[in-house]
Amino acid sequence: MPRPPVAVTLAVLLLLASCTVGGTQEIHSDDRVGGTGPFTFATGRDTTAYLQPLLDRWNRDHPSERVTLIELPEASDEQRAQVVANLQARSDKYDVIGLDVVWTAEFADAGWIIPLERGMFPLDRFLPTVVDTAVYRDKLWAVPYTSNAGLLYYRKDLLKKEGFAPPKTWAELRKQASVLSKKHDIGGYAGQFLAYEGLTVNFAEAVHSAGGQILSPDGTRVTMDNDRAAAGLDFLAQGLREGWIPKESLSYKEEESRLAFQEGRLAFARNWPHGYGPATQSPVAGKFAVTRLPGLEGPGASSLGGVNLAISAFSKRQDSALKFIRYFTGLSNQRLVLTEGSFPPVWAELYDDPELIRRFPYLPVLKDSLLTARLRPVSAKYNQVSLVIASAVSRAFTPPFTESTSEVVSAMRAELDEIIRAR
């Protein structure tokens, strides 16, 4: 490959130098670093099963700008480790990167991805909460591609038998899970309670559903109200102490909790929408439904999940990468994200499409969940924040429960303060 002209090389260096905290300039169509040709798209293996036909269509229409899929590990923490190692080495191996929504601040702060011009994308037609996941310090760093929100799966047949309406509060869920667990010899409720990112998600949902928060919106202060956080943590720990949350759920990630529910071993389960389709082909087919997560005094708030598409600051094909992102996040492909991949799209109008609702009856509930969902703590140090939260919550869940939830929350807050204040 011929070496780039000196002017282009200088432009790249100036762009990279500008990618510092709070000081980056938006990249506009007339001054963006050039670079076209074959490029790569790196994203997690858990999201790629349906992608190749969509990529093949792009390649047929853009023979000089062919995209090659690079599959990253399935687990989010392993994906992050691989991408970070690549970007720290300033490698140009990855051009378009599928970012977990919680990575935006870290990658922007480090100068690993470039900011984008908002006007190049129809963001006003996206779900507003989803757009927020791609924004950091008032700049757009990626484009939402798929979203996600936690839902409460429940056995509607068992609720009907006992005369229960779907629970809207923790108190209702506790009562119903206790009754159903005892009368039907079934686990009452479970989420993702292994000490990993899923546990951080479940805790964040509990805090938000109690009306609290963990960090300030800009990620510079710990704003966790100890009483609200302890209320959320105690709701879950109480379930383990009283038995309506089965002890085996301490080993559950998404897949284990999905299987436990669809095999008929749980009355209630917190999980992402991806579990809906498999459940319709399982022993609980026709016997379950979904609703919003319950909260302290009414419906709760899910944590936002999903994948955003960003451009590596070290890519030599940034023009082609940008063109691909604009194409791939368009309405026609977003419909395929749902119909072929079963992932929640980011275009708001798709959630109101009667044909899609007939195929995916959970869409109205999911839309409500997405519109009321909350971001997990926004911080360039999110990985450290998440590890502290998961470790602390795991202590509160471990028998013989000698440490009170208030003590766990206080210790957690102190550790988070140290992380956020550290230079």
C-alpha positions in Angstrom: 0.0 0.0 0.0 1.5 3.4 -0.9 2.4 5.7 2.0 -0.1 8.5 2.6 0.9 12.1 1.6 2.6 14.2 4.3 -0.5 16.5 4.5 -2.7 13.6 5.3 -0.3 12.2 7.9 -0.1 15.6 9.6 -3.9 15.9 9.6 -4.2 12.5 11.3 -1.7 13.5 13.9 -3.5 16.8 14.6 -6.8 15.0 14.9 -5.3 12.5 17.4 -3.7 15.3 19.4 -7.1 17.0 19.6 -8.8 13.9 21.2 -8.2 14.9 24.8 -10.7 15.3 27.7 -13.2 18.0 27.0 -11.1 19.5 24.2 -12.0 17.6 21.1 -13.5 19.4 18.1 -16.4 17.8 16.1 -15.4 16.2 12.8 -17.3 17.8 10.0 -17.7 16.5 6.5 -15.3 19.1 5.0 -12.4 18.6 7.5 -12.7 15.0 8.6 -9.5 12.9 8.1 -9.7 11.2 4.7 -9.4 7.5 4.0 -11.4 5.1 1.9 -11.1 1.5 1.0 -11.6 -1.9 2.6 -12.2 -1.7 6.3 -13.1 -3.8 9.4 -16.1 -3.9 11.8 -15.2 -5.4 15.2 -18.1 -6.4 17.5 -19.0 -9.0 20.1 -19.7 -12.5 18.9 -23.0 -12.5 20.8 -24.4 -10.0 18.3 -23.1 -11.4 15.0 -25.2 -14.4 14.1 -27.5 -12.5 11.8 -25.0 -9.9 10.5 -23.2 -11.6 7.6 -26.1 -11.2 5.0 -26.4 -7.5 5.9 -22.6 -7.1 5.4 -22.8 -9.0 2.2 -25.3 -6.6 0.9 -23.0 -3.7 1.7 -20.1 -5.4 0.0 -22.1 -6.0 -3.2 -23.0 -2.3 -3.4 -19.5 -1.1 -2.3 -16.9 -3.4 -3.9 -14.1 -0.9 -3.3 -15.0 -0.4 0.3 -15.6 -4.0 1.4 -16.2 -4.6 5.2 -14.6 -7.5 7.0 -16.3 -8.7 10.2 -14.0 -9.2 13.2 -15.7 -11.2 15.9 -14.7 -10.2 19.5 -15.3 -12.5 22.5 -18.9 -13.0 23.6 -18.4 -11.7 27.2 -18.4 -7.9 27.5 -15.4 -7.7 29.8 -13.4 -9.9 27.4 -14.5 -7.7 24.5 -13.3 -4.6 26.3 -9.9 -6.1 27.2 -9.2 -7.1 23.5 -10.3 -3.7 22.1 -8.5 -1.7 24.7 -5.2 -3.6 24.1 -5.6 -2.9 20.4 -6.3 0.8 20.8 -3.6 1.3 23.5 -1.1 0.0 20.9 -2.5 2.6 18.4 -3.3 -0.2 16.0 -5.3 0.4 12.9 -6.7 -3.1 12.9 -10.2 -2.0 13.9 -12.0 0.7 11.9 -15.7 0.5 13.1 -16.0 -0.7 16.7 -19.2 -2.0 18.3 -19.0 -0.4 21.8 -21.0 -1.5 24.8 -22.9 1.6 25.8 -21.0 1.9 29.1 -17.7 2.3 27.3 -18.4 5.7 25.7 -16.9 7.9 28.4 -13.7 5.8 28.8 -13.0 5.5 25.1 -13.7 9.2 24.5 -11.5 10.3 27.4 -8.7 8.2 26.2 -8.8 9.6 22.7 -9.4 6.1 21.2 -12.5 7.1 19.1 -13.4 10.3 17.2 -16.3 12.6 17.8 -19.0 12.8 15.1 -21.2 15.5 13.7 -24.7 15.1 15.1 -26.4 16.5 11.9 -25.1 13.5 9.8 -27.5 11.2 11.6 -31.3 11.2 12.2 -31.0 11.2 16.0 -34.3 13.0 16.4 -36.0 9.8 15.2 -34.1 7.6 17.7 -35.3 6.9 21.2 -33.9 9.8 23.2 -32.6 7.8 26.1 -30.6 5.6 23.7 -29.0 8.7 22.1 -27.8 9.7 25.6 -25.6 6.6 25.7 -23.5 7.9 22.8 -23.0 11.4 24.2 -20.2 12.4 26.5 -19.4 16.0 27.6 -21.9 17.3 25.0 -20.3 15.5 22.1 -21.5 12.6 20.0 -18.9 9.8 20.1 -20.8 7.0 18.5 -24.1 6.2 16.8 -26.7 3.9 18.6 -27.1 0.6 16.7 -29.0 -1.7 19.1 -30.5 -1.0 22.5 -31.6 -3.0 25.5 -33.6 -2.8 28.7 -34.4 -5.3 31.4 -37.9 -6.7 31.6 -39.7 -8.7 34.2 -40.7 -12.1 32.8 -43.6 -13.7 34.7 -45.7 -16.9 34.7 -49.1 -15.4 33.7 -50.8 -18.8 34.2 -49.7 -19.0 37.8 -50.6 -15.4 38.6 -54.1 -16.0 37.1 -54.5 -19.1 39.2 -53.7 -17.1 42.4 -55.7 -14.0 41.4 -52.6 -11.8 41.1 -52.0 -8.9 38.8 -48.5 -8.4 37.4 -46.4 -6.8 40.2 -45.6 -3.1 40.0 -43.8 -2.7 43.3 -41.1 -4.7 45.2 -43.6 -5.4 47.9 -46.0 -7.0 45.4 -43.2 -9.0 43.8 -42.0 -10.2 47.2 -45.5 -11.4 48.2 -46.3 -13.1 44.9 -42.8 -14.7 44.6 -43.1 -16.1 48.2 -46.6 -17.5 47.6 -45.9 -19.0 44.2 -42.6 -20.5 45.4 -44.3 -22.3 48.3 -47.5 -23.4 46.6 -46.0 -24.5 43.3 -42.6 -25.7 44.4 -40.9 -23.2 42.1 -38.2 -20.6 42.5 -39.7 -17.2 43.1 -37.5 -14.6 41.4 -34.0 -14.4 40.0 -31.9 -12.0 38.0 -28.2 -12.0 37.2 -26.5 -12.4 40.6 -23.1 -13.8 39.8 -20.3 -11.3 40.7 -19.8 -9.8 37.2 -21.2 -6.9 35.1 -24.7 -8.3 35.3 -24.7 -7.9 39.0 -23.8 -4.3 38.6 -26.7 -3.9 36.2 -29.1 -5.5 38.7 -27.9 -3.3 41.5 -28.0 -0.1 39.4 -31.6 -1.0 38.5 -32.5 -1.5 42.2 -31.0 1.9 43.1 -32.7 3.7 40.3 -36.0 2.0 41.0 -35.7 3.3 44.6 -35.4 6.9 43.2 -31.6 7.1 43.7 -28.5 7.3 41.6 -24.9 6.2 41.9 -22.8 8.9 40.3 -23.5 12.5 39.1 -24.5 12.7 35.4 -21.0 13.9 34.5 -19.4 11.1 36.5 -17.3 13.5 38.7 -19.0 12.8 42.1 -20.5 9.9 44.0 -24.1 11.0 44.6 -25.4 7.7 46.0 -28.0 8.2 48.7 -27.1 5.5 51.3 -30.7 5.0 52.4 -32.1 4.5 48.8 -29.2 2.3 47.8 -29.6 0.2 50.9 -33.3 -0.1 50.2 -32.6 -1.5 46.8 -29.9 -3.8 48.0 -32.0 -5.0 50.9 -34.9 -5.9 48.6 -32.6 -8.4 46.8 -30.7 -9.6 49.9 -34.0 -10.1 51.7 -35.2 -12.4 48.9 -32.1 -14.6 49.4 -32.5 -14.6 53.2 -36.2 -15.5 53.0 -35.8 -18.1 50.2 -38.0 -16.7 47.4 -34.8 -15.9 45.5 -33.2 -19.3 45.2 -29.5 -19.6 46.3 -28.6 -21.1 42.9 -29.3 -17.8 41.3 -26.0 -16.6 42.8 -24.3 -18.4 39.9 -26.7 -16.9 37.3 -25.7 -14.8 34.3 -28.1 -14.0 31.5 -28.1 -17.5 30.0 -28.6 -19.4 33.2 -31.5 -17.2 34.3 -33.1 -17.5 30.9 -32.9 -21.2 31.0 -34.2 -21.4 34.5 -37.3 -19.4 33.6 -38.1 -21.1 30.3 -37.6 -24.6 31.8 -40.3 -23.7 34.3 -38.0 -23.3 37.4 -38.9 -19.7 38.1 -42.1 -17.7 38.6 -40.4 -14.4 37.8 -37.1 -13.5 36.2 -35.4 -10.3 35.3 -33.8 -10.5 31.8 -33.2 -8.8 28.5 -35.6 -9.0 25.6 -33.5 -11.7 23.9 -35.0 -14.3 26.2 -38.5 -13.8 24.8 -38.1 -15.6 21.5 -36.6 -18.8 23.0 -39.3 -18.9 25.7 -42.0 -19.1 23.0 -40.4 -22.4 22.0 -40.0 -23.8 25.5 -42.1 -25.5 28.1 -43.5 -22.2 29.3 -44.8 -21.2 25.8 -48.2 -19.5 26.1 -47.8 -19.4 29.9 -45.7 -16.3 30.3 -45.7 -12.5 29.6 -43.4 -9.5 30.3 -43.9 -6.2 32.1 -41.7 -3.4 33.4 -39.4 -4.0 36.3 -41.1 -3.2 39.6 -39.7 -0.5 42.0 -40.0 0.7 45.5 -43.3 2.6 45.1 -44.3 1.8 41.5 -42.8 0.6 38.2 -39.0 0.7 38.3 -36.2 1.8 36.0 -34.1 -0.6 33.9 -30.5 -0.1 33.1 -29.8 0.7 29.4 -27.8 -1.8 27.4 -26.9 -2.1 23.8 -24.2 -1.5 21.2 -23.1 1.8 19.6 -20.9 2.1 16.5 -17.8 4.2 16.8 -14.8 5.0 14.6 -11.3 4.3 15.8 -9.0 7.3 16.1 -6.3 5.2 14.5 -8.3 4.0 11.5 -6.9 4.8 8.1 -10.4 4.4 6.5 -12.4 6.9 8.5 -14.5 8.1 5.5 -15.5 4.6 4.6 -16.2 3.8 8.2 -18.5 6.8 8.6 -20.4 6.0 5.4 -20.9 2.5 6.7 -22.2 3.7 10.0 -24.7 6.0 8.4 -25.9 3.1 6.2 -25.9 0.5 8.9 -27.9 2.6 11.4 -30.5 3.5 8.8 -34.2 2.6 9.1 -34.2 -0.4 6.7 -31.3 -2.1 8.5 -32.7 -1.2 11.9 -35.8 -3.2 11.0 -33.6 -6.2 10.2 -31.8 -5.7 13.5 -35.2 -6.7 15.1 -36.6 -9.1 12.6 -33.4 -11.0 11.8 -31.3 -10.5 15.0 -34.1 -10.1 17.6 -32.2 -7.1 19.1 -34.1 -4.0 20.2 -33.7 -1.3 17.5 -33.0 2.4 18.2 -35.5 4.0 15.8 -38.6 5.0 17.9 -41.2 4.4 15.1 -40.4 0.7 14.8 -41.9 0.2 18.3 -45.3 1.4 17.0 -45.4 -0.6 13.8 -48.5 -2.9 14.0 -46.9 -5.6 11.9 -43.8 -5.7 14.1 -46.0 -5.7 17.3 -47.8 -8.8 16.0 -44.5 -10.6 15.5 -42.9 -9.2 18.7 -45.7 -8.6 21.2 -43.3 -7.3 23.9 -42.5 -4.2 21.9 -44.9 -1.7 23.7 -43.6 -2.8 27.1 -40.0 -2.7 25.8 -40.6 0.9 24.5 -41.9 2.0 27.9 -38.9 0.4 29.6 -36.4 2.0 27.2 -38.0 5.5 27.6 -37.8 5.2 31.4 -34.5 3.4 31.5 -31.4 5.0 33.2 -27.8 5.0 32.2 -25.4 3.0 34.4 -22.8 5.3 36.0 -21.2 7.4 33.4 -17.5 7.5 34.0 -14.2 7.1 32.2 -13.4 4.8 35.1 -16.5 2.7 34.6 -14.6 -0.7 34.6 -13.3 0.0 38.1 -16.6 1.4 39.3 -18.4 -1.8 38.1 -15.9 -4.1 39.8 -16.3 -2.3 43.1 -20.1 -2.5 42.9 -20.2 -6.2 41.9 -17.8 -7.1 44.7 -19.7 -5.2 47.4 -23.1 -6.5 46.3 -21.8 -10.1 46.2 -20.8 -9.7 49.9 -24.3 -8.7 50.8 -25.6 -11.8 49.0 -23.3 -14.3 50.6 -24.6 -16.3 53.7 -24.5 -16.0 56.6 -25.3 -12.3 55.9 -23.3 -11.0 58.8 -22.8 -7.6 57.1 -25.8 -5.4 57.0 -26.9 -3.8 53.7 -26.3 -0.4 55.1 -22.7 -1.3 56.0 -22.1 -2.7 52.5 -23.4 0.4 50.9 -21.3 2.7 53.1 -18.2 0.7 52.3 -19.1 0.7 48.6 -19.5 4.5 48.6 -16.1 5.0 50.2 -14.4 2.8 47.6 -16.2 4.6 44.8 -15.1 8.0 46.2 -11.5 6.8 46.1 -11.8 5.8 42.5 -13.6 9.0 41.3 -11.2 11.3 43.2 -8.0 9.6 42.1 -6.1 11.3 39.3 
